[in-house]
Amino acid sequence: METKPSLKSVLKRLRLSGILSTLPDRVAYARKAKLEMQDFLELVLQDEIDRREQSNLRVRLQKARFTEEQT
């Protein structure tokens, strides 16, 4: 699936461009699972939340400057 340039522009303006990386897979999944529009939207937005949380964790760990990786 090719993402429309107008959609890319809107997502970037809303600072949601991280959605672009998972969008084709999610669209395919939604079609296969016959998801309703709200369920699809929730799935895509949850991907963005997860991506941001992972990114924030990575930044905080870098700033902490741990000598060893902790779990």
N, C-alpha and C positions, 0 to 999 in steps of 0.2 A: 504494500500500500504506500503510495506516495502522498506525503503530507502537503496540503495546499500552502503556498507561501503566505496567504492571508492568515491562516491558522497559526503558522509559525510566528508571524508578526504579533498577533494578539497574545499568544502565550508568552512571548518575550516581554511585551509591555506589562503584562500582569505578573511578571517574574515567575512564570511557571514553565520555563523552557525545559526543565528536567523531565517533564512529561513526554517530550518528543522522543526520548530514547526507548521508552516502553510502549508507546502508542501503537505501533503496528502490531505487536504481539497481543496487546489488549483488545484491539479491534477484532483480530482474528478469533480470539477466545470468546469475545462477546457474541460474535456471529454464530460460532459453533454451539455455545451454551444457550443461545437465544435469550440473552440478558435483556432486561428492560433498560430503558435509557438511564433511569436513576441509579440502578445497580452498576451500570457501566461507568457512570460519572463517579460514583463512590469508589469504585475499584481504581480508577485512574488517579483520583485525588489521594487515595491512600498510598499509592505508589510514590507520589510526590512527597507526602509526609514522611514515609520511610526513608526516601533518598535524603531529605533534609536532615533527619535525625542522625543518619549514618555520617553525613558530611560534618555536622556539628560535633559529633563524638570524635571524629578523626582530627578535627581542628583542636578540640580541647586536649586530646592526648598529645598532640604535637606541642602545644603551648606548655603542658605540664612538664615536658622534658624528663620523663622517667628514664632512668638508666637501663631498666629492663622492662620488657613488656609484661604487663600484669593482666590477669583475667579475673 
